[in-house]
Amino acid sequence: MPVLKQKSNVLGGIYQATASGSIAKGKACIINSNGTVSQATSVAGRRAYIFTGYEVWGFKLASLFDTSATTDGTYQAQVNAGNNQRNYSVFNSNKNYVDGARFNSDGTKIFIADSNSSNSKIQEFSMSTAYDVSTVTYVDGYTVGDKASSVSGLDFKPDGTRMFICNDNGSDSNIHEYTLSTAFDVSTASFTRTQAVGTVENVSGLTFKPDGTKVYLTEGRIDPDDKTYQFSLSTAWDLTTVSYDSVALDHSSYTNNSQGAQFNDDGTKFYAMDAPGHSIIEYTLSTAYALNTASFTSETYTGSAGILSNQGIIFGPGGSAVTDNYIGISQAAVADGATVSVKVIGGVDTNQSSLTPNEIAYIGDDGSITSTNTGSVAGRALSPTTLLIKNQHEMLFD
């Protein structure tokens, strides 16, 4: 059982509990439902990446998977310290036009569907910092122009051993599949099959349900139908078993050129892009991954930031979303299963560095305390090394 050195209602006390996972000194801690304590970590859906033209733009969202606002409430092109909104021009001479993008499983690689009109490729880049597209280095490119002269839509099986693309050119209604002998390494790709799915042409977006039992295709650009179509696979990841569900999500009320197809991590939100309107279209699904249960949530304009002709969106983890379960700062490094001492909300922690005095401090991706706005409040800096520990709710009255 967790033990308080002081009464639980005494602000600034030391809370002792069993550590769930290793915890470093001076890190933000959260309380788990079983009473254990963990170091705060990054969570899915804090970062959004819009790909358009020759660029990928990275942002931190104010709320998880909510594209209506970034951490300062707007989409902006310039680098603003504290806003975590940056314009990343990802490519060098290897790029042409970004018509699809995916990360590998740990965010150390990003793959680009490069729709070069003469030689479409899947371009592979590594990132020295996970999910930070400003740290990309070109790795390799795999030519797919023989199957997709204008490649659009890109997805991988979660283990990285299969890759799927589509073609946004004419009446092509096929999904093209490749096998990767080394996971998430396009240099090891080999063509497997082309599977006609019918119903949809000029595919501008492709995504699978994570278990491989459904696939979704967005139609747009050339004589667009402006819908995303839902298909089922009776055998997971086997394209030969695909069939149309007679379900299509109509975007025509919001765009005349829909692009992209993306879910949040539990399938309760879906996103498409209004390319000519420079906007993100967001829907809420009452039944996960079922497009026939979708209802319109928001359309967010990104054109004022210079983000034009949006082609799609993907998500990544970012600063911890801890609010109600944030309890304080660890006072010593401990191993998994050991007893951790946490200085709780209302107390003063002296284990920090490089904070800005009298400014709000935030919880970073790995539980570190930073002056950069991540959307998760840790407290107020009293000095570069000292933090008055507060939570999001207390700061409303600060």
C-alpha positions in Angstrom: 0.0 0.0 0.0 1.2 3.5 -0.7 2.3 5.4 2.4 2.3 9.2 2.9 5.0 10.6 5.1 2.6 13.5 5.8 -1.2 13.5 5.6 -2.5 13.2 2.1 -4.2 16.6 2.4 -1.0 18.4 3.4 0.3 20.3 0.4 3.9 19.8 -0.4 4.2 16.4 1.3 6.2 13.4 0.2 4.2 10.6 -1.3 5.8 7.1 -1.3 4.6 4.3 -3.5 5.8 1.4 -5.7 7.4 2.5 -9.0 5.8 1.0 -12.1 8.8 1.1 -14.4 12.1 2.9 -13.7 11.9 6.6 -12.7 14.7 9.1 -13.0 15.3 11.9 -10.5 13.5 15.2 -11.0 10.8 13.8 -13.4 7.1 14.3 -13.5 5.2 11.4 -12.0 1.6 10.1 -12.4 -0.5 7.9 -10.2 -1.9 4.8 -11.7 -5.2 3.2 -11.0 -3.6 0.4 -8.9 -1.8 3.0 -6.7 1.6 2.6 -8.3 3.5 5.6 -9.7 5.1 6.0 -13.1 7.3 8.5 -14.8 5.2 10.6 -17.2 5.8 9.7 -20.8 4.7 10.9 -24.2 1.3 10.0 -25.4 -0.1 9.3 -28.9 -1.9 12.1 -30.6 -0.1 15.0 -29.1 1.7 15.7 -32.4 0.1 16.1 -35.9 2.0 16.2 -39.2 0.4 17.6 -42.3 2.0 16.7 -45.6 1.6 19.0 -48.5 3.5 19.7 -51.7 7.2 19.4 -50.9 6.9 19.6 -47.1 5.8 17.9 -43.9 4.6 20.3 -41.2 4.8 19.3 -37.5 2.7 20.7 -34.7 1.8 20.0 -31.1 -2.0 19.8 -30.5 -3.7 21.4 -27.5 -5.8 18.3 -27.0 -5.0 14.7 -28.1 -6.1 14.1 -31.8 -8.0 17.4 -31.8 -7.0 19.1 -35.0 -9.0 22.3 -34.2 -6.1 23.9 -32.3 -2.4 23.6 -31.6 -0.8 24.4 -28.3 -1.3 28.2 -28.8 -4.6 27.9 -30.6 -3.4 28.5 -34.1 -1.5 27.0 -37.0 1.5 29.2 -37.6 4.4 28.9 -40.0 7.1 30.5 -38.0 9.1 28.9 -35.2 7.7 30.1 -31.9 9.5 29.1 -28.7 7.0 27.5 -26.5 4.4 26.8 -29.1 6.0 23.7 -30.6 4.8 24.6 -34.1 7.4 24.4 -36.7 7.6 24.3 -40.5 9.8 21.4 -41.5 10.9 21.2 -45.1 11.8 17.5 -45.0 13.2 16.8 -48.4 16.4 17.4 -50.4 17.1 16.5 -54.0 15.5 13.1 -53.5 12.0 14.5 -53.1 9.3 15.5 -55.6 5.8 15.7 -54.4 4.5 14.3 -51.0 1.3 12.3 -51.6 1.5 10.1 -48.6 3.5 9.7 -45.4 3.9 7.1 -42.6 6.2 6.6 -39.6 7.7 3.3 -38.6 6.7 1.8 -35.3 9.0 3.8 -33.1 9.2 7.1 -35.0 12.8 6.8 -36.1 11.9 6.6 -39.8 9.4 8.4 -42.0 8.4 7.2 -45.4 7.1 9.4 -48.2 5.0 8.5 -51.2 6.8 10.7 -53.8 4.5 11.1 -56.8 7.2 12.1 -59.3 5.3 12.0 -62.6 8.1 10.1 -64.3 9.3 7.8 -61.6 7.2 7.5 -58.5 9.0 6.3 -55.4 8.6 5.4 -51.7 11.3 7.5 -50.1 12.8 6.4 -46.8 14.3 8.9 -44.2 15.7 8.2 -40.8 15.3 10.6 -37.9 18.0 11.0 -35.2 15.3 12.1 -32.8 12.1 10.1 -32.9 9.1 11.8 -34.5 11.2 15.0 -35.1 11.1 15.5 -38.8 13.6 18.3 -38.6 16.3 15.6 -37.9 15.7 13.6 -41.1 18.5 12.0 -43.2 17.8 10.4 -46.6 18.2 6.6 -46.5 16.9 5.1 -49.7 14.1 5.1 -52.3 12.1 2.3 -53.9 10.7 2.8 -57.3 7.0 1.9 -57.7 6.3 3.8 -60.9 5.7 0.6 -62.9 2.6 0.0 -60.7 1.6 3.5 -59.7 2.7 6.3 -62.0 1.3 8.8 -59.5 1.7 7.1 -56.2 -0.7 8.2 -53.5 -1.7 6.6 -50.3 0.8 4.7 -48.3 0.4 2.3 -45.4 2.3 -0.5 -43.7 1.4 -3.6 -41.7 2.2 -2.6 -38.1 5.2 -5.0 -38.0 6.7 -3.3 -41.1 6.8 -6.5 -43.2 4.2 -5.4 -45.8 3.7 -2.1 -47.7 0.6 -1.0 -49.5 0.2 1.9 -52.1 -2.4 3.2 -54.5 -2.3 5.2 -57.7 -4.0 8.6 -58.1 -4.1 8.5 -61.9 -7.1 7.8 -64.1 -9.3 4.9 -63.4 -6.9 2.8 -61.4 -8.8 1.1 -58.6 -6.0 -1.2 -57.4 -4.1 -1.6 -54.2 -0.5 -2.7 -54.8 1.2 -4.8 -52.1 4.9 -5.3 -51.4 6.8 -7.6 -49.0 9.7 -6.3 -47.0 12.2 -9.0 -45.9 13.6 -6.5 -43.3 10.9 -4.6 -41.5 10.5 -1.0 -42.5 13.5 -1.2 -44.9 12.3 -0.3 -48.4 15.5 -1.5 -50.0 14.3 -5.0 -49.2 10.9 -4.6 -50.8 9.6 -6.9 -53.5 6.3 -6.7 -55.3 3.7 -9.2 -54.1 0.4 -8.5 -55.9 -2.0 -6.0 -57.4 -5.6 -6.3 -56.1 -8.5 -4.6 -57.8 -11.1 -3.4 -55.3 -13.5 -1.6 -57.7 -15.9 1.1 -56.6 -13.2 3.8 -56.2 -10.9 5.5 -58.7 -8.2 8.1 -58.4 -7.3 7.1 -54.9 -5.9 9.9 -52.8 -5.8 8.3 -49.4 -5.2 4.8 -48.0 -5.3 3.4 -44.5 -5.9 0.0 -42.8 -7.5 -0.8 -39.6 -4.6 -1.9 -37.3 -5.7 -5.5 -37.2 -5.8 -5.7 -41.0 -9.5 -6.6 -41.3 -10.5 -3.4 -43.0 -9.1 -0.9 -45.5 -10.2 2.6 -46.4 -9.7 4.4 -49.7 -10.4 8.1 -50.3 -11.2 9.2 -53.8 -10.3 12.7 -55.0 -8.4 15.0 -57.4 -9.4 13.8 -60.9 -13.2 13.9 -61.3 -13.4 13.4 -57.6 -16.2 11.6 -55.8 -15.1 13.1 -52.5 -15.8 10.0 -50.5 -13.9 7.6 -48.3 -14.9 4.0 -49.0 -14.8 1.2 -46.5 -13.8 -2.4 -47.4 -13.5 -5.6 -45.3 -10.9 -8.4 -45.5 -12.2 -11.7 -44.4 -8.6 -12.8 -43.7 -6.6 -10.2 -42.1 -4.0 -8.5 -44.4 -5.0 -10.8 -47.3 -6.0 -8.5 -50.1 -7.4 -11.4 -52.1 -10.3 -11.5 -49.5 -11.3 -7.9 -49.8 -14.9 -6.9 -50.4 -16.8 -3.6 -50.4 -18.9 -2.9 -47.2 -21.3 -0.6 -49.2 -20.2 2.1 -46.8 -18.8 5.5 -47.9 -18.2 8.7 -46.0 -19.2 11.7 -48.1 -16.9 14.8 -47.8 -18.6 16.8 -50.6 -20.2 19.2 -48.1 -16.7 20.3 -47.1 -14.5 19.9 -50.2 -14.5 19.3 -53.9 -11.1 17.5 -53.8 -10.7 15.2 -50.8 -7.3 13.8 -49.9 -5.9 11.5 -47.3 -7.3 8.9 -44.9 -6.4 8.6 -41.3 -7.8 7.5 -37.9 -6.8 8.3 -34.4 -5.3 5.5 -32.4 -8.6 3.9 -31.3 -10.7 4.4 -34.4 -13.1 6.9 -32.9 -12.0 9.8 -35.1 -11.4 10.0 -38.8 -9.6 12.7 -40.9 -9.6 13.7 -44.5 -8.2 16.9 -46.1 -9.8 19.6 -48.2 -6.9 20.2 -50.6 -8.2 23.4 -52.4 -9.6 24.8 -49.1 -6.4 24.1 -47.2 -8.2 22.5 -44.4 -8.4 19.4 -42.1 -11.8 17.7 -41.9 -12.4 15.8 -38.7 -15.2 13.4 -37.9 -16.2 11.5 -34.7 -17.2 7.8 -35.0 -19.7 6.4 -32.5 -18.5 2.9 -33.4 -14.7 2.6 -33.9 -13.6 2.2 -37.5 -17.2 2.2 -38.8 -17.5 5.1 -41.3 -21.3 4.8 -41.3 -21.3 6.0 -37.7 -19.3 9.2 -38.5 -20.5 12.6 -37.7 -18.8 15.9 -38.7 -16.7 17.5 -35.9 -14.7 20.3 -37.3 -13.0 21.8 -40.3 -9.8 23.7 -39.5 -8.2 26.1 -42.0 -4.4 25.9 -42.2 -3.8 28.2 -45.2 -2.9 31.3 -43.1 0.2 29.4 -42.0 1.1 28.8 -45.6 0.0 25.2 -45.5 -1.6 24.8 -48.8 -3.1 22.0 -50.9 -3.2 19.6 -47.9 -2.6 16.0 -48.9 -3.0 14.2 -45.6 -2.3 14.0 -41.9 -0.5 11.5 -39.6 0.0 11.6 -35.8 2.8 10.9 -33.4 3.3 11.0 -29.6 4.4 14.1 -27.8 4.4 15.7 -24.3 2.5 13.8 -21.7 -1.2 14.6 -21.5 -1.2 14.2 -17.7 -3.7 16.4 -15.9 -5.7 14.7 -13.2 -3.2 12.0 -12.5 -0.1 14.2 -12.2 1.0 14.1 -8.6 4.4 15.7 -8.5 8.2 15.3 -9.0 10.4 12.3 -8.2 13.1 13.0 -5.6 15.5 10.2 -6.5 16.1 7.7 -9.3 14.5 4.3 -8.6 14.2 1.0 -10.4 11.0 -0.8 -11.4 9.3 -2.2 -8.3 11.3 0.0 -5.9 9.8 2.6 -3.6 9.7 6.1 -5.1 9.4 9.3 -3.2 7.4 12.0 -4.9 7.2 15.7 -3.8 3.5 16.3 -4.4 1.6 19.3 -5.7 2.0 22.3 -3.5 5.6 21.5 -2.7 8.9 22.9 -4.0 11.3 20.8 -6.1 14.9 21.7 -6.4 16.1 19.1 -9.0 15.5 21.1 -12.2 17.7 23.1 -14.6 17.4 25.8 -17.2 13.9 26.9 -16.2 12.7 30.5 -16.7 11.9 32.2 -13.3 8.3 33.2 -12.8 7.2 31.4 -15.9 4.9 28.3 -16.2 6.9 25.1 -16.6 5.6 22.1 -18.5 5.9 18.3 -18.6 8.1 17.2 -21.6 8.0 14.1 -23.6 10.0 12.0 -21.2 8.6 13.5 -18.0 11.3 16.1 -17.9 10.4 19.7 -16.8 10.7 22.3 -19.5 9.9 25.9 -20.2 8.6 24.8 -23.6 4.8 24.7 -23.8 3.8 21.0 -24.3 0.2 21.6 -23.1 0.8 19.8 -19.8 1.5 22.0 -16.8 4.1 21.0 -14.2 4.1 24.2 -12.1 5.7 27.6 -11.9 9.5 28.1 -12.0 10.9 30.0 -8.9 14.4 29.9 -10.3 16.3 28.0 -13.0 16.5 25.0 -10.7 13.4 25.3 -8.5 9.8 24.5 -9.3 6.7 25.3 -7.3 4.7 22.2 -8.2 1.1 22.9 -9.5 -1.3 21.1 -11.8 -3.3 22.4 -14.7 -6.3 23.2 -12.6 -4.4 25.2 -10.0 -2.8 27.3 -12.7 -6.2 28.6 -13.8 -6.3 30.5 -10.5 -2.6 31.4 -10.4 
